[in-house]
Amino acid sequence: MKLFKNIEKSKALKLSDLVQYQEGQIVSKTLVQNASVSITLFAFDKAEEISSHASHGDAMLTVLDGKAGITVGESKSVLSAGETIVMPADIPHAVYAEEQMKFLLTVVF
């Protein structure tokens, strides 16, 4: 059974190299998708966003490159490379690229 996809196994990798910026776009690469967990890499061009929405799972966002503006409920944060935030299930949240940014999103259902 293959759990991970779109990623080499048994090899040291830099996650931020696995997804590339595209002008005016949001690029994503799904690494795992099943009933229990979703793991996806994202690259946002500057000023791209995912508007406010809620998920039925807890979502952990880890910035790999750049700066992310994150809104969780009424709370706003700006995260830089190496920083992480957990967006609780069923709480509206949004993501905005303060500059070009890449992040790893892990959602646990």
C-alpha positions as CSV (number, residue, x, y, z in Angstrom):
1,M,0.0,0.0,0.0
2,K,1.4,3.4,-1.0
3,L,0.7,6.1,1.6
4,F,2.9,8.9,0.3
5,K,2.8,10.0,-3.4
6,N,4.6,12.6,-5.4
7,I,7.7,12.4,-3.3
8,E,10.9,10.3,-3.5
9,K,11.4,7.8,-0.6
10,S,14.6,6.8,1.2
11,K,16.2,10.1,0.1
12,A,17.0,13.3,2.0
13,L,14.9,16.1,0.5
14,K,14.3,19.8,1.0
15,L,10.5,20.2,1.1
16,S,10.6,23.7,-0.3
17,D,12.3,22.5,-3.5
18,L,9.4,20.1,-4.2
19,V,7.0,22.9,-5.2
20,Q,7.8,25.9,-7.4
21,Y,6.5,29.5,-7.5
22,Q,4.4,30.5,-10.5
23,E,3.5,34.1,-11.2
24,G,-0.1,34.9,-10.1
25,Q,-0.7,31.4,-8.9
26,I,-1.2,29.0,-6.0
27,V,0.6,25.8,-6.7
28,S,0.0,22.7,-4.6
29,K,1.4,19.1,-4.4
30,T,-0.4,16.5,-2.5
31,L,1.8,14.1,-0.6
32,V,-0.8,12.1,1.4
33,Q,-4.6,12.1,1.1
34,N,-6.8,9.7,3.0
35,A,-9.7,9.6,5.5
36,S,-7.3,10.3,8.4
37,V,-4.7,12.8,7.1
38,S,-3.9,15.2,4.3
39,I,-0.4,16.5,3.7
40,T,0.1,19.1,1.0
41,L,2.9,21.4,-0.1
42,F,1.9,24.9,-1.3
43,A,3.7,27.7,-3.1
44,F,1.9,31.1,-3.2
45,D,2.9,34.0,-5.3
46,K,2.9,37.3,-3.5
47,A,-0.7,38.5,-2.6
48,E,-2.3,35.2,-3.4
49,E,-4.7,33.9,-0.8
50,I,-7.2,31.3,0.3
51,S,-10.2,33.1,1.7
52,S,-11.8,32.3,5.0
53,H,-13.1,28.7,5.3
54,A,-13.4,26.0,7.9
55,S,-12.1,22.4,7.9
56,H,-13.4,19.4,9.8
57,G,-9.9,18.5,10.8
58,D,-7.1,20.3,12.8
59,A,-4.8,21.9,10.3
60,M,-1.1,22.5,11.1
61,L,0.7,25.0,8.7
62,T,4.5,25.2,8.7
63,V,6.1,28.0,6.7
64,L,9.1,26.8,4.6
65,D,9.9,30.0,2.8
66,G,8.6,33.6,2.8
67,K,5.9,35.1,5.1
68,A,2.3,34.0,5.6
69,G,-0.5,36.1,6.9
70,I,-2.8,33.8,8.9
71,T,-6.2,34.5,10.3
72,V,-7.8,32.0,12.7
73,G,-11.2,33.2,14.0
74,E,-10.5,36.8,15.0
75,S,-6.8,36.3,15.6
76,K,-4.2,37.4,12.9
77,S,-0.6,36.4,12.8
78,V,2.3,36.7,10.4
79,L,4.6,33.7,10.2
80,S,8.1,33.4,8.8
81,A,10.1,30.4,7.6
82,G,10.4,27.8,10.4
83,E,7.2,28.9,12.2
84,T,4.1,26.8,12.7
85,I,0.5,27.4,13.6
86,V,-2.4,25.0,14.3
87,M,-5.8,26.0,13.0
88,P,-8.4,24.1,15.0
89,A,-11.2,22.1,13.3
90,D,-14.4,24.0,12.5
91,I,-12.8,27.5,13.2
92,P,-12.8,29.7,10.1
93,H,-9.3,30.5,8.9
94,A,-7.6,32.2,5.9
95,V,-4.1,32.3,4.4
96,Y,-2.5,35.3,2.6
97,A,1.0,35.6,1.0
98,E,2.6,38.7,2.5
99,E,5.4,37.8,0.0
100,Q,6.1,34.7,-2.0
101,M,5.8,31.8,0.4
102,K,5.9,28.1,0.6
103,F,4.3,26.0,3.4
104,L,3.5,22.4,4.4
105,L,-0.1,21.9,5.4
106,T,-1.0,18.8,7.5
107,V,-4.7,18.2,8.3
108,V,-5.6,15.5,10.7
109,F,-9.3,14.3,10.6
